[in-house]
Every structure is written in structure tokens, then in C-alpha cells.
Amino acid sequence: MDNNRLQEELMMERKKRLEYEQKYMSVIDHNLDPIITVNRKGRIAYANTAVHKAFGYRLKELSGRAIIDLIGDDKVGDFKSFLSRSFSGESIEMEGILFFHKRGQYLSAYVITIPVSVRGEIREIHLILRDTSYHNKNNERLLFLSYHDQLTGLWNRRAMKEHFNADAEYAIRSDEKLSLIHLDLDRFNTINDSIGRNGADEILKRVADRIKIVCPKEGKLYRNGGDEYIILLQNHSIEKTEKLTQQILSDFTKPFYFNHQEYFLSSSIGISVYPDDGTSLEELLQKAEQAVRYVKERGRSHYRFYREEMNTSFTDAALMEAHLRRAIEFNELELHYQPQVNLQTGEIDSFEALLRWNNRKFGFVSPAEFIPLAEESGLIHSIGDWVLEIVCRQLKEWQDKQFRPVRIAVNISSKQFRTGAFAEKAKNIIRKHGIHPSSFEVEITETALMYMKDTLSTLQKLKEIGVTISVDDFGTGYSSLSYLKQYPIDIIKIDRSFIKDIELDEKNEAIAKTIINLAHSLGMQVIAEGVEKDLQAKILREADCHKAQGFLFSKAIPASEIVEKYFT
């Protein structure tokens, strides 16, 4: 009795399997698209009836034949690579394949692959072929446009949704991760304002081309609209994802060209991982966007993986102070240098040192967030000493390598400046490293000038050493103009608030020109900060402003990039 029941169960199982196979083959046989099944040896195992209608072959004429024999010679190499990627588990596509018709001519075909996995092993692949020769070109073009961004030619959001379902299914089946990398251009509106919509579109296309170069074969690149790009990355470890992201950020340090002019962009990147951070595309996109916002709030031009704490802002001042106290010890502080460009000659012989903090737990923290805390807590003194040491060490290194002479400006906090020991400290560090004193520039704010007695004494000692002195953010403080006459000041820096909209705001233009004329009259140099547009630079140049710095020329960059860009 048990034997009979077992036999019945086996028969039912075979019947179900047969029914499943018939359904599976029915999908293949009745498909309107030509489908050819290829085994791992590259030979044709099956072809549906649509293949005969499109290309003239019946199954018996193709069975056992090498698929490569039907491909045009100029595409054989590309097609072999295409097959290899497909047998590794990718569902991919290829346009412009020349497929040999039985009548003797080659037809241009569009091919999509579907890997056939049996117990985790790719045994075969289905090739779905579509004739894209002349009579079908219009339809294929419409199909292409429906899945691609018209400006850059990249996949669009619709394609991403369809691809994600297949990629997620493959990730689960193969027990792999799927990374979603969200790349957002920083302050791209300045490009729009500077070169207009058409010019900005050209830059967006150049950005797409640059990302495509480094995007691996396991990745799919999409334009998510506006100035956002998405990469879906299969089979990548966290380490490999980080390496790719770092490569993209590194490539963004190189300029983009439009109409023979350099434009510099940076990008903020957020990463979410399937299935750790979510199982739907919308959820992963949302998490990656949160990571992007987190990066932008902490200085931009970096990347972060999504974490739960990104849902809350970094508002715990006590915790921030605790981390800031260990920043030097853990090598979390770094100096970047922003070039100051001679507006008449285009030459660069001076830079401003700007402090960056990349915290081990919270990532990049904005200077606007941690500098006030450093001043309030008294940490500004130890951090300031560290900055002086690093700048002098950097100048010494460039001096020993016999690079052309340059000057580096360092922002000095008014609290640090008024200790009474600053001049002696600067003198000792300069002597210790043996640098030219004039290559070291001390930047003080206007508010420091208010403390007449202490400030004058310190400035006079610095001038005796030979240090260059500049007043930062000029025009925003409360000092009297008479201070400029009494203090030994070499340079006035026009605050960025007067440069912003200088091409539109007559008052800002008048103030900037007045400061320039004042500096000339007193025998001082003048530097404009925050220059972001060509027209702003033109107005300043015509007003005889000596130098300018800002994103129009370059963001602040690491010392290694300074050497590469300006000394080699």
C-alpha cells in the first residue's frame, strides 16, 4: 500500500515537472522575439520559431552550431566578451551586433541575454534578438529613448526600476550584496549661472562620460535627473565599492572644459546596500539620499555609507568636543590649500590654508560647525599650533625641492592672536623649519584690530620677523579705517559677501571698488574672496584688484594636488 502511494507521488511529481517544462518552453516557443539558447561551449542548443521568421533558420539548421559563426567578423571580439559576462550571471544587452541571415546578408541586431541558472550554476543563456535594420530603426529608437536619458545617453529612472528587480533577485540567489551609489554634484547652480543652460548641459554630458570610464562591468550607470547620477553595482564588496567611489572623487579633482575654460566640480556621494538598508529601490534611494545630505552638511566632496544615525543631526556639542579633542591624535585633521590667482597675469604664487576635519565616526564635519566650538572650548590654541607646524613643514618641503617661491596664508583666531605669545611662537616655528619668513602669511580678522594695544605690539613683532600680514573679511567688522594707517598691514581681503552678486548689485560693486582703491592708496595688495563667476572676475580685474580666490578658479585641495597642478 505504501509502495503504491509512493509510486503515485512520484508520478504526480513527474507530471508537475513535465507541466512546468511545457509552460517554460511555451513561453520560449510562442515569444514574438527570436530566442536562441546557447550552452557554455558557445553552441546553439535551441531556437524558437521566431528565429526562422526573422533570420531564416530552422532549429535543425542551428542545433549544435557555434553562435560565433553567425556574428560579423568585426564584432566577434566584443560578442565573446558579451557572452563571457552573461555566463558570469549578468543580464545585459548589446546593440549593433551583425547577425548572419540565411539569405546571405548581415542584419544589425539588438541582443539581450537572460542567464539560465540551475541549482546556482549558469548552464545556458537565452539570447533575445531583435532585427534593428532599416525597417525597424524608428521603433528601436523609440525603445532606446524610453529607457535612456536623452541628454547623456545613460540609462534613465525607468530602466533603473526594471534593472533593479532583476539585479536584486540575482543578489538574493547568489547571496551577494547590491550597492546603490548616489552621486550628487555640489553647487551645480553656479555652473548654470556662469555658462547658461546649454553650457551646463555640456558639462553634465562630460560628467557622465567621466563616470562611465571608471564604472566597472558589474555596474550600471543612470542619470537620476538634474545633476544626480546613480550606479547599481553587483557582486561588490564594501572595500571594492569604496575603491570605486574614491576613484570617482579623485577624478573630480580634474577640471571639466567648456569653450576652452576650466571648470571645477566636486561631488557628494551616498551609498546604500541591498538588502542591508532596504529591499525596495525607493527605500535604497531614500537611504542613499540621506547619506548624501549627511556628506553635504559636513563639507561636501566625500562619500558615506548610510547609517541609522544619519536620521538625526549631529547636535551633541559635548560629543563633538570630545571627538575634536582627539582629532590631532587620530590624524583626523588635514589642511587643504586654495590658490589665489593674479587677475592680471593668471599666475599663482600664494595659497590660503583651510582646515578640514574627517571624524572617524561622523565623517566630514563643517568648519562652520567645529571652529566656533574650538574657540569656545579653548581647543583653538592646540589646533592653531598644529596648523602653524604643518604649514611651515609644507613650505620647507617645497623650498627644499626648489619649487618656485610661494606664500601660504593661515587664519589666526583672535583668541589665539591675543595671547601675547603668538609672535614668539611663530618666530620659533619659522626658525625651526628654516623657511623664508615672507612666505608665511598671518591672516587676522577685523575684530582682532579692535584690541589696539595687544594687536599693534604683536603685529610689529611679526613684521620684525618678516612675516606677511593680511586682514581677512575686510568690511564686515567694527574697526575704524584709521587702524589701517597705524597697523603694519600688507594685504586686505575683501569679504565674499561683497563679491556675491557684484555683477548684479551696484552697491556691492561700489563697496568692492572703494576697498580696492583704498588699498592702492595705502600701498597694500587686495585679494577678493568667493569669486565664482567669470563676470565677477572681469569686474575685479578692471578695477585693478590684485588677486582673487574662489570656486571659479579652484576649490581648496590637498597639498599633493597642489604639487601636481602648480609645481610640475
Buried (B, 14 or more C-beta within 10 A) or exposed (E): EEEEEEEEEEEEEEEEEEEEEEEEEEEBBEBEBBBBBBBEEBBBBBBBBBBBEBBEBEBEEBEEBEBBEBBBEEBEEEBBEBBEBBBBBBBBEBEEBBBBBEEEEBBBBBBBBBBBBEEEEBBBBBBBBBBBBEEBEEEBEEBBEEBBBEEBBBBBBEBBEEBBEEBBEBBEEEEBBBBBBBBBBBBBEBBBEBBEEEBBBBBBBBBBEBBBEBBEEBBBBBBBEEBBBBBBBBBBEEEBBBEBBEBBBEBBBBEBEBEEEEBBBBBBBBBBBBBBBBEEBEBBBBBBBBBBBBBBBBBBBBBBBBBEEBEEEBEEBEEBBEBBBEBBEEEBBEBBBBBBBBBEEEEBBBBBBBBBBBBEEBBBBBBEBBBEBBBEBEBBBBBBBBBBEBBBEBBBBBBEEEBEEBBBBBBBBBBBBBBEEBBEBBBEBBEEBEBEBEBBBBBBBBEBBBEEEBBBEBBEBBBEBEBBBBBBBBBBBEBEEEBBEEBEBBBBBBBBBBBBEBBEEEEBBEBBBBBBEBBBEEEBBBBBBBBBBEEBBEBBBEBBBBBBBBBBBBBBBBBEBBBEBBEE
